[in-house]
Amino acid sequence: LLADPDSWSLCEKKLVRIIEDDRASIYFVEAANRLATLYFLQGRLEESYTLCRLVLQLKPWHFGALSGIVQVCIGRGNRNEARIWAQRRFPTLASGSSFPPFTTSTGEGGATLNPRRAEWCNRAVADAREMLQMAEEYTTKSLGEPEEYYSQKKKRRRSRNEDEANRLDTDTEGDAWQ
């Protein structure tokens, strides 16, 4: 629908309805990101910028919003802010220039791999963990300490997750998931 300007009005109504639906919740940010894209296409840059910021506040690693906000900032004539946001985007797999940082590791076709990808992923995981911890603290503050059975269940889940993470670390396929 976004590709067809004749359908933009209908598309906007559907996206707003999804965002306002209590079952979807604002934490399902994809509708807000799509609406930001639509506003950008319509030249409604301030509204697009506001939605991109909202998405990135909730999910600072959101690929679409990170790319979108760069385009919005350029459209608003704010190249400095566009550069700041561009630095937060997910780096390409291959290092596209001779500028550091670069590594001696190579990927397909001998392209120099970009070590900033691993740094970006580590930062995104750390951000997600921090946000989860803040949500846990807010929930505890609002509702009190969890019941005993919850703590035991959480310990069992953590143990299973660690076992799974250890299995994932032995992945011999490298970047096959991509």
LUMFI-74928 format. One record per atom (N, C-alpha, C, CB): atom name; x, y, z; residue in three letters. Coordinates in Angstrom, 1 decimal. Glycine has a CB too. Layout:
! residues N
  vexdo      c1      c2      c3  bakol
     CA       X       Y       Z    ala
...
//
This chain:
! residues 178
  vexdo      c1      c2      c3  bakol
      N     0.8    -1.2     0.0    leu
     CA     0.0     0.0     0.0    leu
      C     0.8     1.3     0.0    leu
     CB    -0.9     0.0     1.2    leu
      N     2.0     1.2     0.7    leu
     CA     2.8     2.4     0.7    leu
      C     3.4     2.9    -0.6    leu
     CB     4.0     2.2     1.7    leu
      N     3.5     1.9    -1.5    ala
     CA     4.0     2.2    -2.9    ala
      C     3.0     3.0    -3.7    ala
     CB     4.5     1.0    -3.5    ala
      N     1.8     2.9    -3.4    asp
     CA     0.7     3.6    -4.2    asp
      C     0.2     4.8    -3.5    asp
     CB    -0.4     2.5    -4.5    asp
      N     0.5     6.0    -4.0    pro
     CA     0.1     7.2    -3.4    pro
      C    -1.5     7.3    -3.3    pro
     CB     0.6     8.4    -4.1    pro
      N    -2.2     6.7    -4.2    asp
     CA    -3.6     6.7    -4.1    asp
      C    -4.2     6.0    -2.9    asp
     CB    -4.2     6.1    -5.4    asp
      N    -3.4     5.1    -2.3    ser
     CA    -3.9     4.3    -1.2    ser
      C    -3.4     4.9     0.2    ser
     CB    -3.5     2.9    -1.3    ser
      N    -2.6     6.0     0.2    trp
     CA    -2.0     6.5     1.4    trp
      C    -3.0     6.9     2.4    trp
     CB    -1.2     7.7     1.0    trp
      N    -4.2     7.4     2.1    ser
     CA    -5.2     7.8     3.1    ser
      C    -5.7     6.5     3.8    ser
     CB    -6.3     8.6     2.4    ser
      N    -6.0     5.5     3.0    leu
     CA    -6.5     4.3     3.6    leu
      C    -5.4     3.6     4.5    leu
     CB    -6.9     3.3     2.5    leu
      N    -4.2     3.7     4.0    cys
     CA    -3.0     3.1     4.7    cys
      C    -2.9     3.8     6.0    cys
     CB    -1.7     3.2     3.9    cys
      N    -3.0     5.1     6.0    glu
     CA    -2.8     5.9     7.3    glu
      C    -3.9     5.5     8.3    glu
     CB    -2.9     7.4     7.0    glu
      N    -5.1     5.4     7.8    lys
     CA    -6.2     5.0     8.7    lys
      C    -6.0     3.7     9.3    lys
     CB    -7.6     5.0     7.9    lys
      N    -5.5     2.7     8.5    lys
     CA    -5.3     1.3     9.0    lys
      C    -4.2     1.3    10.1    lys
     CB    -5.0     0.4     7.9    lys
      N    -3.1     2.1     9.8    leu
     CA    -2.0     2.1    10.7    leu
      C    -2.3     2.8    12.0    leu
     CB    -0.8     2.8    10.1    leu
      N    -3.0     3.9    11.9    val
     CA    -3.5     4.6    13.2    val
      C    -4.4     3.7    14.0    val
     CB    -4.2     5.9    12.8    val
      N    -5.3     2.9    13.3    arg
     CA    -6.2     2.0    14.0    arg
      C    -5.3     0.9    14.7    arg
     CB    -7.2     1.4    13.0    arg
      N    -4.3     0.4    14.1    ile
     CA    -3.5    -0.6    14.7    ile
      C    -2.8     0.0    15.9    ile
     CB    -2.4    -1.2    13.7    ile
      N    -2.2     1.2    15.8    ile
     CA    -1.5     1.8    16.9    ile
      C    -2.5     2.1    18.1    ile
     CB    -0.9     3.1    16.5    ile
      N    -3.7     2.5    17.8    glu
     CA    -4.6     2.8    18.9    glu
      C    -5.3     1.5    19.5    glu
     CB    -5.7     3.7    18.3    glu
      N    -5.1     0.4    18.8    asp
     CA    -5.7    -0.9    19.3    asp
      C    -5.0    -1.3    20.6    asp
     CB    -5.7    -2.0    18.2    asp
      N    -5.7    -1.4    21.7    asp
     CA    -5.1    -1.8    22.9    asp
      C    -4.4    -3.2    22.9    asp
     CB    -6.2    -1.9    24.0    asp
      N    -4.9    -4.0    22.0    arg
     CA    -4.3    -5.4    21.9    arg
      C    -2.9    -5.3    21.3    arg
     CB    -5.2    -6.3    21.2    arg
      N    -2.7    -4.3    20.4    ala
     CA    -1.4    -4.2    19.7    ala
      C    -0.4    -3.6    20.6    ala
     CB    -1.6    -3.4    18.4    ala
      N    -0.8    -2.6    21.3    ser
     CA     0.1    -1.9    22.2    ser
      C     1.1    -1.1    21.5    ser
     CB     0.8    -2.8    23.2    ser
      N     1.6     0.0    22.0    ile
     CA     2.6     0.8    21.4    ile
      C     4.0     0.0    21.3    ile
     CB     2.8     2.1    22.1    ile
      N     4.1    -1.0    22.2    tyr
     CA     5.4    -1.8    22.1    tyr
      C     5.5    -2.6    20.9    tyr
     CB     5.4    -2.7    23.4    tyr
      N     4.4    -2.8    20.1    phe
     CA     4.5    -3.3    18.8    phe
      C     4.7    -2.1    17.9    phe
     CB     3.2    -4.1    18.4    phe
      N     6.0    -1.8    17.7    val
     CA     6.4    -0.5    17.1    val
      C     6.3    -0.5    15.5    val
     CB     7.8    -0.2    17.5    val
      N     6.1    -1.7    14.9    glu
     CA     6.2    -1.7    13.5    glu
      C     5.1    -0.9    12.8    glu
     CB     6.0    -3.2    13.0    glu
      N     3.9    -0.8    13.4    ala
     CA     2.9     0.1    12.8    ala
      C     3.3     1.5    12.9    ala
     CB     1.5    -0.1    13.6    ala
      N     3.9     1.9    14.0    ala
     CA     4.4     3.3    14.2    ala
      C     5.5     3.6    13.2    ala
     CB     4.8     3.6    15.6    ala
      N     6.4     2.6    12.9    asn
     CA     7.5     2.8    12.0    asn
      C     6.9     2.9    10.6    asn
     CB     8.5     1.6    12.1    asn
      N     5.9     2.1    10.2    arg
     CA     5.3     2.2     8.9    arg
      C     4.6     3.5     8.7    arg
     CB     4.3     1.1     8.7    arg
      N     4.0     4.0     9.8    leu
     CA     3.3     5.3     9.7    leu
      C     4.3     6.4     9.5    leu
     CB     2.4     5.5    10.9    leu
      N     5.5     6.3    10.2    ala
     CA     6.5     7.3    10.0    ala
      C     7.0     7.3     8.6    ala
     CB     7.7     7.0    11.0    ala
      N     7.1     6.1     8.0    thr
     CA     7.5     6.0     6.6    thr
      C     6.5     6.7     5.7    thr
     CB     7.7     4.5     6.2    thr
      N     5.2     6.4     5.9    leu
     CA     4.2     7.0     5.1    leu
      C     4.2     8.5     5.2    leu
     CB     2.8     6.5     5.6    leu
      N     4.4     9.1     6.5    tyr
     CA     4.5    10.5     6.6    tyr
      C     5.7    11.1     5.9    tyr
     CB     4.6    10.8     8.1    tyr
      N     6.8    10.3     5.9    phe
     CA     8.0    10.8     5.2    phe
      C     7.6    10.9     3.7    phe
     CB     9.2     9.8     5.4    phe
      N     7.0     9.9     3.1    leu
     CA     6.7     9.9     1.7    leu
      C     5.7    11.0     1.4    leu
     CB     6.0     8.5     1.3    leu
      N     4.9    11.4     2.3    gln
     CA     3.9    12.5     2.1    gln
      C     4.5    13.8     2.3    gln
     CB     2.7    12.3     3.0    gln
      N     5.8    13.8     2.8    gly
     CA     6.4    15.1     3.1    gly
      C     6.1    15.7     4.4    gly
     CB     6.1    16.1     2.0    gly
      N     5.5    14.9     5.3    arg
     CA     5.1    15.3     6.6    arg
      C     6.3    15.0     7.6    arg
     CB     3.8    14.6     7.1    arg
      N     7.3    15.7     7.4    leu
     CA     8.6    15.4     8.1    leu
      C     8.6    15.5     9.6    leu
     CB     9.7    16.2     7.5    leu
      N     7.9    16.5    10.1    glu
     CA     7.8    16.6    11.6    glu
      C     7.1    15.4    12.2    glu
     CB     7.2    17.9    12.0    glu
      N     6.0    15.0    11.6    glu
     CA     5.3    13.9    12.2    glu
      C     6.1    12.6    12.0    glu
     CB     3.9    13.7    11.5    glu
      N     6.8    12.5    10.9    ser
     CA     7.6    11.3    10.7    ser
      C     8.7    11.3    11.7    ser
     CB     8.2    11.3     9.3    ser
      N     9.4    12.4    11.9    tyr
     CA    10.5    12.5    12.9    tyr
      C    10.0    12.1    14.3    tyr
     CB    11.0    14.0    12.9    tyr
      N     8.8    12.6    14.7    thr
     CA     8.3    12.3    16.0    thr
      C     8.1    10.8    16.2    thr
     CB     7.0    13.1    16.3    thr
      N     7.5    10.2    15.2    leu
     CA     7.2     8.7    15.2    leu
      C     8.6     7.9    15.2    leu
     CB     6.4     8.3    14.1    leu
      N     9.5     8.4    14.4    cys
     CA    10.8     7.7    14.4    cys
      C    11.4     7.7    15.8    cys
     CB    11.8     8.3    13.4    cys
      N    11.4     8.9    16.5    arg
     CA    12.0     9.1    17.8    arg
      C    11.2     8.2    18.8    arg
     CB    11.9    10.5    18.3    arg
      N     9.9     8.1    18.7    leu
     CA     9.1     7.2    19.5    leu
      C     9.6     5.7    19.4    leu
     CB     7.6     7.3    19.3    leu
      N     9.7     5.3    18.1    val
     CA    10.1     3.9    17.9    val
      C    11.5     3.7    18.5    val
     CB    10.1     3.6    16.4    val
      N    12.4     4.6    18.3    leu
     CA    13.8     4.4    18.7    leu
      C    13.9     4.6    20.3    leu
     CB    14.7     5.4    18.1    leu
      N    12.9     5.2    20.9    gln
     CA    12.9     5.3    22.3    gln
      C    12.6     3.9    22.9    gln
     CB    12.0     6.4    22.8    gln
      N    11.7     3.3    22.2    leu
     CA    11.2     1.9    22.7    leu
      C    12.1     0.8    22.2    leu
     CB     9.8     1.7    22.2    leu
      N    12.7     1.0    21.0    lys
     CA    13.6    -0.1    20.5    lys
      C    14.7     0.6    19.7    lys
     CB    12.8    -1.0    19.5    lys
      N    15.8     1.0    20.5    pro
     CA    16.9     1.8    19.9    pro
      C    17.6     1.1    18.8    pro
     CB    17.8     2.2    21.0    pro
      N    17.4    -0.2    18.6    trp
     CA    18.1    -1.0    17.6    trp
      C    17.2    -1.2    16.4    trp
     CB    18.5    -2.4    18.2    trp
      N    16.1    -0.6    16.3    his
     CA    15.1    -0.8    15.2    his
      C    15.7    -0.4    13.8    his
     CB    13.8    -0.1    15.4    his
      N    16.0    -1.3    12.9    phe
     CA    16.7    -1.0    11.7    phe
      C    16.0     0.0    10.8    phe
     CB    16.9    -2.3    10.9    phe
      N    14.7    -0.2    10.7    gly
     CA    13.9     0.7     9.8    gly
      C    13.8     2.1    10.3    gly
     CB    12.5     0.2     9.7    gly
      N    13.6     2.3    11.6    ala
     CA    13.5     3.6    12.2    ala
      C    14.9     4.3    12.2    ala
     CB    13.0     3.5    13.7    ala
      N    16.0     3.5    12.4    leu
     CA    17.3     4.2    12.3    leu
      C    17.6     4.7    10.9    leu
     CB    18.4     3.1    12.7    leu
      N    17.2     3.9     9.9    ser
     CA    17.4     4.3     8.5    ser
      C    16.5     5.5     8.2    ser
     CB    17.2     3.2     7.5    ser
      N    15.2     5.4     8.6    gly
     CA    14.2     6.4     8.3    gly
      C    14.6     7.7     8.9    gly
     CB    12.9     5.9     8.8    gly
      N    15.0     7.7    10.2    ile
     CA    15.3     9.0    10.8    ile
      C    16.4     9.8    10.2    ile
     CB    15.6     8.8    12.3    ile
      N    17.4     9.0     9.6    val
     CA    18.4     9.7     8.8    val
      C    17.8    10.4     7.6    val
     CB    19.5     8.7     8.4    val
      N    17.0     9.8     6.9    gln
     CA    16.3    10.4     5.7    gln
      C    15.5    11.6     6.1    gln
     CB    15.5     9.4     5.0    gln
      N    14.8    11.5     7.2    val
     CA    13.9    12.6     7.7    val
      C    14.8    13.8     8.1    val
     CB    13.1    12.1     8.9    val
      N    15.9    13.5     8.8    cys
     CA    16.8    14.6     9.2    cys
      C    17.4    15.3     8.0    cys
     CB    17.9    14.1    10.1    cys
      N    17.7    14.5     7.0    ile
     CA    18.2    15.1     5.7    ile
      C    17.1    16.0     5.1    ile
     CB    18.7    14.1     4.7    ile
      N    15.9    15.5     5.1    gly
     CA    14.8    16.2     4.5    gly
      C    14.5    17.5     5.3    gly
     CB    13.6    15.3     4.5    gly
      N    14.7    17.5     6.6    arg
     CA    14.5    18.7     7.4    arg
      C    15.7    19.6     7.3    arg
     CB    14.3    18.2     8.9    arg
      N    16.7    19.2     6.6    gly
     CA    17.9    20.1     6.4    gly
      C    18.9    20.0     7.6    gly
     CB    17.4    21.5     6.2    gly
      N    18.7    19.0     8.4    asn
     CA    19.6    18.9     9.6    asn
      C    20.6    17.8     9.3    asn
     CB    18.8    18.6    10.9    asn
      N    21.7    18.1     8.6    arg
     CA    22.7    17.1     8.2    arg
      C    23.5    16.6     9.4    arg
     CB    23.6    17.7     7.2    arg
      N    23.7    17.5    10.4    asn
     CA    24.5    17.1    11.6    asn
      C    23.8    16.0    12.3    asn
     CB    24.8    18.3    12.5    asn
      N    22.5    16.2    12.6    glu
     CA    21.7    15.2    13.3    glu
      C    21.6    13.9    12.4    glu
     CB    20.3    15.7    13.6    glu
      N    21.5    14.1    11.1    ala
     CA    21.5    12.9    10.2    ala
      C    22.8    12.1    10.4    ala
     CB    21.3    13.3     8.8    ala
      N    23.9    12.8    10.5    arg
     CA    25.2    12.0    10.7    arg
      C    25.2    11.3    12.0    arg
     CB    26.3    13.0    10.6    arg
      N    24.7    11.9    13.1    ile
     CA    24.6    11.3    14.4    ile
      C    23.8    10.0    14.3    ile
     CB    24.0    12.3    15.4    ile
      N    22.6    10.1    13.7    trp
     CA    21.7     8.9    13.6    trp
      C    22.4     7.9    12.7    trp
     CB    20.3     9.3    13.1    trp
      N    23.0     8.3    11.6    ala
     CA    23.6     7.4    10.7    ala
      C    24.7     6.5    11.4    ala
     CB    24.3     8.2     9.5    ala
      N    25.4     7.1    12.3    gln
     CA    26.4     6.4    13.0    gln
      C    25.8     5.3    13.9    gln
     CB    27.2     7.3    13.9    gln
      N    24.5     5.4    14.2    arg
     CA    23.8     4.4    15.0    arg
      C    23.2     3.2    14.2    arg
     CB    22.7     5.0    15.9    arg
      N    23.2     3.4    12.9    arg
     CA    22.6     2.3    12.1    arg
      C    23.5     1.1    12.1    arg
     CB    22.5     2.8    10.6    arg
      N    22.9     0.0    11.7    phe
     CA    23.6    -1.3    11.6    phe
      C    24.6    -1.3    10.6    phe
     CB    22.6    -2.5    11.4    phe
      N    25.9    -1.5    10.9    pro
     CA    27.0    -1.4     9.9    pro
      C    26.8    -2.5     8.9    pro
     CB    28.3    -1.5    10.6    pro
      N    27.3    -2.2     7.7    thr
     CA    27.3    -3.2     6.6    thr
      C    28.3    -4.4     7.0    thr
     CB    27.8    -2.6     5.3    thr
      N    28.0    -5.5     6.3    leu
     CA    28.9    -6.7     6.6    leu
      C    30.3    -6.5     6.2    leu
     CB    28.3    -7.9     5.9    leu
      N    30.5    -6.0     5.0    ala
     CA    31.9    -5.7     4.5    ala
      C    32.2    -4.3     4.8    ala
     CB    32.0    -6.1     3.0    ala
      N    33.4    -4.1     5.2    ser
     CA    33.9    -2.7     5.4    ser
      C    34.0    -2.1     4.0    ser
     CB    35.3    -2.7     6.2    ser
      N    33.3    -1.0     3.9    gly
     CA    33.2    -0.4     2.5    gly
      C    34.2     0.6     2.2    gly
     CB    31.9     0.3     2.4    gly
      N    35.2     0.8     3.1    ser
     CA    36.2     1.8     2.8    ser
      C    37.6     1.3     3.4    ser
     CB    35.8     3.2     3.4    ser
      N    38.5     2.2     3.2    ser
     CA    39.9     1.8     3.8    ser
      C    40.0     2.5     5.1    ser
     CB    41.0     2.3     2.8    ser
      N    39.0     3.2     5.6    phe
     CA    39.1     3.9     6.9    phe
      C    38.9     2.9     8.0    phe
     CB    38.1     5.0     7.0    phe
      N    39.7     3.0     9.1    pro
     CA    39.5     2.2    10.3    pro
      C    38.2     2.4    10.9    pro
     CB    40.6     2.4    11.3    pro
      N    37.6     1.5    11.7    pro
     CA    38.2     0.2    12.0    pro
      C    38.0    -0.8    10.9    pro
     CB    37.7    -0.3    13.3    pro
      N    39.0    -1.6    10.6    phe
     CA    38.8    -2.7     9.7    phe
      C    39.6    -3.9    10.3    phe
     CB    39.3    -2.4     8.3    phe
      N    39.3    -5.1     9.7    thr
     CA    39.9    -6.3    10.3    thr
      C    40.6    -7.0     9.1    thr
     CB    38.9    -7.1    10.9    thr
      N    41.5    -7.9     9.5    thr
     CA    42.1    -8.8     8.4    thr
      C    41.2    -9.9     8.0    thr
     CB    43.5    -9.3     8.9    thr
      N    40.2   -10.2     8.8    ser
     CA    39.2   -11.2     8.4    ser
      C    38.5   -10.9     7.1    ser
     CB    38.2   -11.5     9.6    ser
      N    38.2   -11.9     6.3    thr
     CA    37.5   -11.6     5.1    thr
      C    36.3   -12.5     5.0    thr
     CB    38.4   -11.8     3.9    thr
      N    35.3   -12.0     4.3    gly
     CA    34.1   -12.7     4.0    gly
      C    34.1   -13.2     2.6    gly
     CB    32.9   -11.8     4.3    gly
      N    32.9   -13.4     2.1    glu
     CA    32.7   -13.9     0.7    glu
      C    33.4   -12.9    -0.3    glu
     CB    31.3   -14.1     0.3    glu
      N    34.1   -13.5    -1.3    gly
     CA    34.7   -12.6    -2.3    gly
      C    35.9   -11.8    -1.7    gly
     CB    33.7   -11.6    -2.8    gly
      N    36.4   -12.2    -0.5    gly
     CA    37.6   -11.5     0.0    gly
      C    37.3   -10.1     0.6    gly
     CB    38.6   -11.4    -1.0    gly
      N    36.0    -9.7     0.7    ala
     CA    35.7    -8.4     1.3    ala
      C    36.2    -8.3     2.8    ala
     CB    34.2    -8.1     1.2    ala
      N    36.7    -7.2     3.1    thr
     CA    37.1    -7.0     4.5    thr
      C    35.9    -6.9     5.4    thr
     CB    38.0    -5.7     4.6    thr
      N    35.9    -7.7     6.5    leu
     CA    34.7    -7.7     7.4    leu
      C    34.8    -6.5     8.3    leu
     CB    34.7    -9.0     8.2    leu
      N    33.6    -6.0     8.6    asn
     CA    33.4    -4.8     9.4    asn
      C    33.2    -5.2    10.9    asn
     CB    32.3    -3.9     8.9    asn
      N    34.2    -4.9    11.7    pro
     CA    34.1    -5.3    13.2    pro
      C    33.1    -4.5    13.9    pro
     CB    35.5    -5.2    13.8    pro
      N    32.6    -3.4    13.3    arg
     CA    31.6    -2.5    14.0    arg
      C    30.3    -3.2    14.1    arg
     CB    31.5    -1.2    13.2    arg
      N    30.1    -4.3    13.2    arg
     CA    28.8    -5.0    13.3    arg
      C    28.7    -5.7    14.7    arg
     CB    28.7    -6.1    12.2    arg
      N    29.8    -6.4    15.1    ala
     CA    29.8    -7.0    16.4    ala
      C    29.6    -6.0    17.5    ala
     CB    31.0    -7.9    16.6    ala
      N    30.3    -4.9    17.4    glu
     CA    30.1    -3.9    18.5    glu
      C    28.7    -3.4    18.5    glu
     CB    31.1    -2.7    18.2    glu
      N    28.0    -3.2    17.3    trp
     CA    26.7    -2.7    17.3    trp
      C    25.7    -3.7    17.9    trp
     CB    26.3    -2.5    15.8    trp
      N    25.9    -5.0    17.6    cys
     CA    25.1    -6.1    18.2    cys
      C    25.2    -6.1    19.7    cys
     CB    25.4    -7.4    17.6    cys
      N    26.5    -6.0    20.2    asn
     CA    26.7    -6.1    21.6    asn
      C    26.0    -4.9    22.3    asn
     CB    28.2    -6.1    21.9    asn
      N    26.1    -3.7    21.7    arg
     CA    25.4    -2.5    22.3    arg
      C    23.9    -2.7    22.3    arg
     CB    25.8    -1.3    21.5    arg
      N    23.4    -3.3    21.2    ala
     CA    21.9    -3.5    21.1    ala
      C    21.4    -4.5    22.1    ala
     CB    21.5    -4.0    19.7    ala
      N    22.2    -5.5    22.4    val
     CA    21.8    -6.5    23.4    val
      C    21.9    -5.9    24.8    val
     CB    22.8    -7.7    23.3    val
      N    23.0    -5.1    25.0    ala
     CA    23.1    -4.4    26.3    ala
      C    22.0    -3.4    26.5    ala
     CB    24.5    -3.6    26.4    ala
      N    21.6    -2.7    25.5    asp
     CA    20.4    -1.8    25.6    asp
      C    19.2    -2.5    25.9    asp
     CB    20.3    -1.0    24.3    asp
      N    19.0    -3.6    25.2    ala
     CA    17.7    -4.4    25.5    ala
      C    17.7    -5.0    26.9    ala
     CB    17.7    -5.6    24.5    ala
      N    18.9    -5.4    27.4    arg
     CA    18.9    -5.9    28.8    arg
      C    18.7    -4.8    29.8    arg
     CB    20.3    -6.6    29.0    arg
      N    19.2    -3.6    29.5    glu
     CA    19.0    -2.5    30.4    glu
      C    17.5    -2.1    30.4    glu
     CB    19.9    -1.3    30.0    glu
      N    16.9    -2.1    29.3    met
     CA    15.5    -1.7    29.2    met
      C    14.7    -2.8    29.9    met
     CB    15.1    -1.6    27.8    met
      N    15.0    -4.0    29.8    leu
     CA    14.3    -5.1    30.5    leu
      C    14.4    -5.0    32.0    leu
     CB    14.8    -6.5    30.0    leu
      N    15.6    -4.7    32.4    gln
     CA    15.9    -4.5    33.9    gln
      C    15.1    -3.3    34.4    gln
     CB    17.4    -4.2    34.1    gln
      N    15.0    -2.2    33.6    met
     CA    14.2    -1.1    34.0    met
      C    12.7    -1.4    34.1    met
     CB    14.4     0.1    33.1    met
      N    12.3    -2.2    33.2    ala
     CA    10.9    -2.7    33.2    ala
      C    10.6    -3.6    34.4    ala
     CB    10.5    -3.4    31.9    ala
      N    11.5    -4.4    34.7    glu
     CA    11.4    -5.3    35.9    glu
      C    11.3    -4.5    37.2    glu
     CB    12.6    -6.3    36.0    glu
      N    12.2    -3.5    37.3    glu
     CA    12.2    -2.6    38.5    glu
      C    10.9    -1.8    38.6    glu
     CB    13.4    -1.7    38.4    glu
      N    10.4    -1.3    37.5    tyr
     CA     9.2    -0.6    37.5    tyr
      C     8.0    -1.5    37.9    tyr
     CB     8.9     0.0    36.1    tyr
      N     8.0    -2.7    37.4    thr
     CA     6.9    -3.7    37.7    thr
      C     7.0    -4.0    39.2    thr
     CB     7.1    -4.9    36.9    thr
      N     8.2    -4.2    39.7    thr
     CA     8.3    -4.5    41.1    thr
      C     7.9    -3.3    42.0    thr
     CB     9.8    -4.9    41.5    thr
      N     8.3    -2.1    41.6    lys
     CA     7.9    -0.9    42.3    lys
      C     6.3    -0.8    42.3    lys
     CB     8.5     0.3    41.7    lys
      N     5.7    -1.1    41.1    ser
     CA     4.3    -0.9    41.0    ser
      C     3.5    -2.0    41.6    ser
     CB     3.9    -0.8    39.5    ser
      N     4.0    -3.2    41.5    leu
     CA     3.2    -4.4    42.0    leu
      C     3.7    -5.1    43.2    leu
     CB     3.0    -5.3    40.8    leu
      N     4.9    -4.8    43.5    gly
     CA     5.6    -5.5    44.7    gly
      C     6.4    -6.6    44.2    gly
     CB     4.5    -6.0    45.6    gly
      N     7.1    -7.3    45.1    glu
     CA     7.9    -8.4    44.8    glu
      C     7.1    -9.5    44.2    glu
     CB     8.7    -8.9    46.0    glu
      N     7.8   -10.3    43.2    pro
     CA     7.0   -11.4    42.6    pro
      C     6.8   -12.6    43.6    pro
     CB     7.8   -11.9    41.4    pro
      N     5.9   -13.4    43.3    glu
     CA     5.6   -14.6    44.2    glu
      C     6.8   -15.5    44.1    glu
     CB     4.3   -15.3    43.7    glu
      N     6.9   -16.4    45.1    glu
     CA     8.1   -17.3    45.2    glu
      C     8.1   -18.2    43.9    glu
     CB     7.9   -18.2    46.4    glu
      N     7.0   -18.7    43.5    tyr
     CA     7.0   -19.6    42.3    tyr
      C     7.6   -18.9    41.1    tyr
     CB     5.6   -20.1    42.0    tyr
      N     7.4   -17.6    41.0    tyr
     CA     7.9   -16.9    39.8    tyr
      C     9.4   -16.9    39.8    tyr
     CB     7.3   -15.4    39.8    tyr
      N    10.0   -16.7    41.0    ser
     CA    11.5   -16.7    41.1    ser
      C    12.1   -18.0    40.7    ser
     CB    11.9   -16.3    42.5    ser
      N    11.4   -19.1    41.2    gln
     CA    11.9   -20.4    40.8    gln
      C    11.8   -20.7    39.3    gln
     CB    11.1   -21.5    41.6    gln
      N    10.6   -20.3    38.8    lys
     CA    10.4   -20.5    37.4    lys
      C    11.4   -19.7    36.5    lys
     CB     9.0   -20.1    37.0    lys
      N    11.7   -18.5    37.0    lys
     CA    12.7   -17.7    36.3    lys
      C    14.1   -18.3    36.3    lys
     CB    12.7   -16.2    36.9    lys
      N    14.5   -18.9    37.5    lys
     CA    15.8   -19.5    37.6    lys
      C    15.9   -20.7    36.6    lys
     CB    16.0   -20.0    39.0    lys
      N    14.8   -21.5    36.5    arg
     CA    14.8   -22.6    35.6    arg
      C    14.9   -22.1    34.1    arg
     CB    13.5   -23.5    35.8    arg
      N    14.2   -21.1    33.8    arg
     CA    14.2   -20.5    32.4    arg
      C    15.6   -20.0    32.1    arg
     CB    13.2   -19.4    32.3    arg
      N    16.2   -19.3    33.1    arg
     CA    17.6   -18.8    32.9    arg
      C    18.6   -19.9    32.6    arg
     CB    18.0   -17.9    34.1    arg
      N    18.4   -21.0    33.3    ser
     CA    19.3   -22.2    33.1    ser
      C    19.1   -22.7    31.7    ser
     CB    19.0   -23.2    34.2    ser
      N    17.9   -22.9    31.3    arg
     CA    17.6   -23.4    29.9    arg
      C    18.2   -22.4    28.9    arg
     CB    16.1   -23.6    29.7    arg
      N    18.0   -21.1    29.1    asn
     CA    18.5   -20.1    28.1    asn
      C    20.0   -20.2    28.0    asn
     CB    18.1   -18.7    28.5    asn
      N    20.7   -20.4    29.2    glu
     CA    22.2   -20.5    29.1    glu
      C    22.6   -21.7    28.4    glu
     CB    22.7   -20.5    30.6    glu
      N    21.9   -22.8    28.6    asp
     CA    22.2   -24.0    27.8    asp
      C    22.0   -23.8    26.3    asp
     CB    21.3   -25.2    28.3    asp
      N    20.9   -23.1    26.0    glu
     CA    20.7   -22.9    24.5    glu
      C    21.8   -21.9    24.0    glu
     CB    19.3   -22.3    24.4    glu
      N    22.1   -20.9    24.7    ala
     CA    23.1   -20.0    24.3    ala
      C    24.5   -20.7    24.1    ala
     CB    23.3   -18.8    25.3    ala
      N    24.8   -21.6    24.9    asn
     CA    26.0   -22.4    24.8    asn
      C    26.0   -23.2    23.5    asn
     CB    26.3   -23.3    26.0    asn
      N    24.8   -23.7    23.2    arg
     CA    24.7   -24.5    21.9    arg
      C    24.9   -23.6    20.7    arg
     CB    23.4   -25.2    21.9    arg
      N    24.3   -22.4    20.8    leu
     CA    24.4   -21.4    19.7    leu
      C    25.8   -20.9    19.5    leu
     CB    23.5   -20.2    20.0    leu
      N    26.6   -20.8    20.6    asp
     CA    28.0   -20.4    20.5    asp
      C    28.9   -21.4    19.7    asp
     CB    28.6   -20.2    21.8    asp
      N    28.4   -22.6    19.6    thr
     CA    29.2   -23.6    18.9    thr
      C    28.7   -23.8    17.4    thr
     CB    29.1   -25.0    19.6    thr
      N    28.0   -22.8    16.9    asp
     CA    27.5   -22.8    15.6    asp
      C    28.7   -22.8    14.6    asp
     CB    26.6   -21.6    15.3    asp
      N    28.7   -23.8    13.8    thr
     CA    29.8   -23.9    12.8    thr
      C    29.4   -23.3    11.5    thr
     CB    30.2   -25.3    12.6    thr
      N    28.2   -22.8    11.3    glu
     CA    27.8   -22.2    10.1    glu
      C    28.2   -20.7     9.9    glu
     CB    26.3   -22.3    10.0    glu
      N    28.7   -20.2    11.0    gly
     CA    29.2   -18.8    10.9    gly
      C    28.0   -17.8    10.8    gly
     CB    30.1   -18.5     9.8    gly
      N    27.9   -17.1     9.7    asp
     CA    26.9   -16.2     9.4    asp
      C    25.7   -16.8     8.6    asp
     CB    27.4   -15.0     8.7    asp
      N    25.5   -18.1     8.7    ala
     CA    24.5   -18.7     7.9    ala
      C    23.1   -18.2     8.1    ala
     CB    24.5   -20.2     8.2    ala
      N    22.8   -17.7     9.3    trp
     CA    21.5   -17.1     9.7    trp
      C    21.2   -15.9     8.8    trp
     CB    21.4   -16.7    11.1    trp
      N    22.1   -15.3     8.3    gln
     CA    21.9   -14.1     7.5    gln
      C    21.4   -14.5     6.1    gln
     CB    23.1   -13.2     7.3    gln
//
